[in-house]
Amino acid sequence: MNRRAFVTGLGAVLAAPRAAEAQHTEKVFSIGVLINAPASSPVFARRIEAFRRGLHDLDYVEGRNLALEYRWSGGTEDRLSELAAELVHHKVDLIVTHSVGGLLAKRATTIVPIVMASMLDPVGAGLVASLARPGGNVTGLSLGTGEGFAGKWLHLLKEAVPKLSRAAVLWNRANPVVALQVNALEAAGKMLGVGVERLEFRGADQIEAALSASTAKHPDGLVVPNDAAAFVQRQLVIAFAARNRLPTIYPTGETVEIGGLMSYAPSQIDSWRRAATYVDKILKGAKPADLPIEQPTKFELVINLKTAKALGLTIPPSLLLRADQVIE
């Protein structure tokens, strides 16, 4: 063998272990995924799959450079606090969560970056300083703020039920974000001449009692705010609304797909997918404090005509024409 061939061969032999070592030592990022729902939730399975697809599109592959640490609260906010602290103790590189999970995760840490896949009003809830400059360890995607979002539920319900004069609203006092929504609904009620009655509860196990108490108030409609506890009990709420022939508007299209009357909301699937871009930026060195919080640009109106018919309700054609999805 001549000298040139020997040197070339030796270089190839030495390079192979280095390449293998580089591949073997690629950093594996640990991402905590904090969900305020049961692990069996098919709705959140779809949202998380969208998040995973978003990560995969950015070249993050589980088992190679990514490890996802899931924590499911079952819809119990006390449990959510414990799980947030557990993820911090586990030394994850970043936490992805939603709704009230952002508040509870921030209480657990001011150091570990937190990405919200969805939250109604992060500024009003005191989670960030501003949408343009969050200023702490939290950033991500907002679902919208103030009357432009929560108040719109009452406007749409009034369109569907022109004679609406009194609306009940589920109010989870354990969730500070819901208080902001209720305030916006009451402000909208004054504009529309619709009285808003609060149905107070704390935790998913009290929702049935809160709904039962509403019958004494004789509401013409019901508004379900964006709240994890109410979402966990959405089947119960749908059944109650059906029994009492109570037109109801919900904050998620998934609830309308299983029998709710109508919903108005940003696409949660799209929101969770876009959360992956925030994760990517932070893992590459960006600071959450400097990443502006993204607001939705498209809201989806979903109407279930089968449910409307069961309620003896005729949805105005003008409202149907604006719907993004009509379930028949």
GIUR-V417807 format. One record per pair of residues at least 12 apart in sequence whose ideal C-beta (glycine too) atoms are under 10 Angstrom apart, sorted by the first residue. I is the first residue (numbers start at 0). J is the second residue. Records with the same first field share a line. If there is no record, write none. Layout:
I=J, J
This chain:
22=63
25=60, 63, 64
26=64, 65, 92, 282
27=61, 62, 63, 64, 65, 66, 92
28=54, 59, 64, 65, 66, 67, 91, 92, 93, 278, 279, 281, 282
29=65, 66, 67, 68, 86, 89, 90, 91, 92, 93
30=50, 54, 59, 61, 65, 66, 67, 68, 69, 86, 91, 92, 93, 94, 95, 114, 275, 278, 282
31=66, 67, 68, 69, 70, 82, 83, 85, 86, 87, 89, 90, 91, 92, 93, 94, 95, 96, 104, 111, 113
32=47, 50, 51, 67, 68, 69, 70, 71, 86, 91, 93, 94, 95, 96, 97, 100, 116
33=68, 69, 70, 71, 72, 79, 82, 83, 85, 86, 91, 94, 95, 96, 97, 100, 101, 103, 104, 107, 113, 116
34=46, 47, 69, 70, 71, 72, 73, 74, 79, 82, 95, 96, 97, 98, 100, 116, 227
35=70, 71, 72, 73, 74, 75, 76, 78, 79, 82, 96, 97, 98, 99, 100, 103, 174, 226, 227, 228, 230, 231
36=71, 72, 73, 74, 75, 79, 97, 98, 100, 227, 228, 230, 231
37=71, 72, 73, 74, 75, 231
38=69, 70, 71, 72, 73
39=71, 73
40=71, 73, 74, 230, 231, 253
41=253, 257
42=230, 233, 251, 252, 253, 254, 256, 257, 267, 268
43=71, 97, 227, 230, 253, 267, 271
45=253, 267, 268, 271
46=97, 116, 117, 253, 267, 268, 269, 270, 271, 272, 274
47=67, 69, 95, 116, 271
48=268, 271, 272
49=116, 266, 267, 268, 269, 270, 271, 272, 273, 274, 275
50=67, 95, 114, 116, 268, 270, 271, 272, 273, 274, 275, 278
51=65, 67, 271, 272, 275
52=268, 271, 272, 275
53=116, 269, 271, 272, 273, 274, 275, 276, 277, 278, 279
54=67, 95, 272, 274, 275, 276, 278, 279, 282
55=275
56=272, 275, 276, 279
57=275, 276, 278, 279, 280, 282, 283
58=279
59=275, 278, 279, 282
64=282
65=92, 278, 282
66=91, 92
67=91, 95
68=85, 86, 89, 91, 94
69=82, 86
70=82, 83, 85, 86, 89, 91, 94, 96, 100
72=99, 100, 103, 227, 231
73=203, 231
74=202, 203, 204, 226, 227, 228, 229, 230, 231, 232
75=173, 202, 203, 204, 227, 228, 231
76=98, 99, 100, 102, 103, 171, 173, 174, 201, 202, 203, 226, 227, 228
77=103, 173, 202
78=103
79=96, 98, 99, 100, 102, 103, 104, 107, 227
80=99, 100, 102, 103, 104, 106, 107
81=103, 107
82=94, 96, 100, 103, 104, 107
83=96, 100, 101, 102, 103, 104, 105, 106, 107, 108, 111, 113
84=103, 104, 106, 107, 108
85=107
86=104, 107, 108, 111
87=104, 107, 108, 110, 111
88=107, 108
89=111
90=111
91=108, 111, 112
92=111, 112, 278, 281, 282
93=111, 112, 113, 114, 136, 277, 278, 281, 282, 287
94=107, 108, 111, 112, 113, 114, 115, 136, 137
95=112, 113, 114, 115, 116, 139, 271, 274, 275, 277, 278
96=113, 114, 115, 116, 117, 118, 137, 139, 274
97=114, 115, 116, 117, 118, 139, 140, 142, 225, 227, 267, 270, 271, 274
98=115, 116, 117, 118, 119, 124, 142, 174, 176, 177, 225, 226, 227, 228, 230
99=118, 119, 124, 126, 171, 173, 174, 175, 176, 177, 225, 226, 227, 228
100=113, 115, 116, 117, 118, 227
101=113, 114, 115, 116, 117, 118, 121, 124, 126, 127, 137, 138, 139, 176
102=115, 118, 121, 124, 125, 126, 137, 174, 175, 176
104=126, 136, 137
105=124, 125, 126, 127, 135, 136, 137
108=136
109=135, 136, 137
110=136
111=136, 287
112=135, 136, 137, 138, 139, 277, 278, 280, 281, 282, 285, 286, 287, 288, 290
113=126, 133, 135, 136, 137, 138, 139, 277, 281, 287
114=136, 137, 138, 139, 140, 274, 275, 276, 277, 278, 280, 281, 287, 290
115=127, 133, 137, 138, 139, 140, 141, 142, 270, 274, 277, 287, 292, 293
116=139, 140, 142, 267, 270, 271, 272, 273, 274, 275, 277, 278
117=139, 140, 141, 142, 143, 225, 264, 265, 266, 267, 269, 270, 271, 273, 274, 295
118=137, 139, 140, 141, 142, 143, 176, 225, 270, 292
119=141, 142, 143, 144, 145, 148, 149, 174, 176, 177, 179, 180, 183, 224, 225, 226, 250
120=141, 142, 143, 144, 145, 148, 149, 175, 176, 179, 180, 183, 225
121=133, 137, 138, 139, 140, 141, 142, 144, 176, 292
122=141, 144, 145, 179, 292
123=144, 145, 175, 176, 178, 179, 180, 182, 183
124=144, 174, 175, 176, 177, 178, 179
125=175
126=138, 139, 141, 175, 176, 292
127=139, 141, 287, 288, 291, 292
128=288
129=291, 292
130=144, 291, 292, 293, 294
131=289, 291, 292
132=288, 289, 290, 291, 292
133=286, 287, 288, 289, 290, 291, 292
134=286, 287, 288, 289
135=286, 287, 288
136=281, 286, 287, 288
137=287, 288, 290, 292
138=274, 277, 280, 281, 285, 286, 287, 288, 289, 290, 291, 292, 293
139=270, 273, 274, 277, 278, 287, 290, 292, 293
140=265, 267, 269, 270, 271, 273, 274, 276, 277, 292, 293, 294, 295
141=265, 270, 292, 293, 294, 295
142=176, 225, 250, 264, 265, 267, 270, 294, 295, 298
143=225, 263, 264, 265, 294, 295, 298
144=179, 183, 294
145=179, 180, 182, 183, 186, 187
146=182, 183, 184, 186, 187, 190
147=183, 294, 298
148=179, 180, 183, 225, 250, 263, 264, 265, 294, 295, 298
149=168, 177, 179, 180, 181, 182, 183, 184, 185, 186, 187, 222, 224, 225, 250, 263
150=180, 182, 183, 184, 185, 186, 187, 188, 190, 191
151=183, 184, 187, 248, 263, 264, 298, 300
152=166, 168, 180, 183, 184, 187, 220, 222, 223, 224, 225, 247, 248, 249, 250, 261, 262, 263, 264
153=166, 168, 183, 184, 185, 186, 187, 188, 190, 191, 193, 195, 220, 222, 248
154=187, 190, 191, 193, 248, 263
155=222, 248, 261, 262, 263, 300, 302, 318, 321
156=184, 187, 191, 193, 219, 220, 221, 222, 246, 247, 248, 260, 261, 263
157=187, 188, 190, 191, 192, 193, 219, 220, 248
158=261, 314, 315, 317, 318, 321
159=220, 246, 247, 248, 260, 261, 302, 307, 310, 312, 313, 314, 315, 318, 319
160=193, 219, 220, 245, 246, 248, 260, 310, 312, 314, 315
161=315
162=219, 220
163=188, 191, 192, 193, 194, 218, 219, 220, 246
164=191, 192, 193, 194, 217, 218, 219, 220
165=188, 193, 194, 195, 196, 216, 217, 218, 219, 220
166=184, 187, 188, 191, 193, 194, 195, 196, 216, 218, 219, 220, 221, 222, 245, 246, 247, 248
167=194, 195, 196, 197, 198, 209, 210, 212, 213, 214, 216, 217, 218, 219, 220, 221, 222, 223, 245, 247
168=180, 181, 184, 185, 188, 195, 196, 197, 198, 199, 213, 218, 220, 221, 222, 223, 224
169=181, 197, 198, 199, 200, 206, 209, 210, 213, 221, 222, 223, 224, 226, 228, 229, 232, 236, 247
170=184, 195, 196, 197, 198, 199, 200, 201, 209, 222, 224, 226, 229
171=198, 199, 200, 201, 202, 203, 205, 206, 209, 224, 226, 227, 228, 229
172=197, 199, 200, 201, 202, 205
173=200, 201, 202, 203, 205, 226, 228
174=201, 202, 224, 225, 226, 227, 228, 229
176=224, 225, 226, 227
177=224, 225, 226, 227, 228, 229
178=197, 224
179=224
180=222, 223, 224, 225, 226, 250
181=195, 197, 199, 222, 224
182=195
183=224
184=197, 222, 224
185=197
187=222
188=222
193=218, 219, 220
194=216, 218, 219
195=218, 222
196=212, 213, 215, 216, 217, 218, 221
197=209, 213, 216
198=210, 211, 212, 213, 216, 218, 221, 222, 223
199=212
200=212, 226, 228, 229, 232
201=228
202=228, 231, 232
203=226, 227, 228, 229, 230, 231, 232, 235
204=228, 231, 232
205=228, 232
206=223, 226, 228, 229, 231, 232, 233, 235, 236, 239
207=232, 235, 236, 238, 239
209=229, 239
210=232, 235, 236, 238, 239, 240, 242, 243, 245
211=239, 243
213=239, 243, 245
214=239, 242, 243, 245
218=243, 245, 246, 247
219=245, 246
220=240, 245, 246, 247, 248, 260
221=236, 239, 240, 243, 245, 246, 247, 248, 249, 260
222=247, 248, 249, 250
223=236, 237, 240, 247, 248, 249, 250, 251, 254, 259, 262
224=249, 250
225=249, 250, 251, 264
226=250
229=249, 250, 251, 254
230=249, 250, 251, 253, 254
233=249, 250, 251, 253, 254, 255, 257, 258, 259
234=254, 257, 258, 259
236=249, 254, 258, 259
237=249, 254, 255, 257, 258, 259, 260, 303, 306
238=258
240=258, 259, 260, 306, 309, 310
241=258, 259, 260, 306, 309, 310
243=310
244=309, 310, 311, 312
245=260, 310
246=260, 261, 306, 307, 310, 311, 312, 314
247=259, 260, 261, 262, 306, 310
248=260, 261, 262, 263, 264, 300, 302
249=261, 262, 263, 264, 301
250=262, 263, 264, 265, 267
251=263, 264, 265, 266, 267, 299, 301
252=264, 265, 266, 267, 268, 299, 300, 301, 303, 323, 324, 326
253=267, 268, 301
254=301, 303
255=299, 300, 301, 302, 303, 306, 324, 325, 326
256=301, 303, 324, 326
257=303, 306, 326
258=303, 305, 306, 309, 326
259=301, 302, 303, 306, 326
260=301, 302, 303, 304, 305, 306, 307, 309, 310, 312, 314
261=300, 301, 302, 303, 304, 306, 307, 312, 314, 318, 322, 325, 326
262=298, 299, 300, 301, 302, 303, 324
263=298, 299, 300, 301, 302, 322, 323
264=295, 298, 299, 300, 301
265=294, 295, 296, 297, 298, 299
266=295, 297, 298, 299, 323
267=299
269=295, 297, 299
270=293, 295
273=293, 295
274=293
276=290, 293
277=290, 292, 293
297=323
298=323
299=322, 323, 324
300=318, 319, 321, 322, 323, 324, 325
301=322, 323, 324, 325, 326
302=314, 318, 319, 321, 322, 323, 324, 325, 326, 327
303=324, 325, 326, 327
304=319, 322, 325, 326, 327
305=326, 327
306=326
307=319, 325, 326, 327
308=327
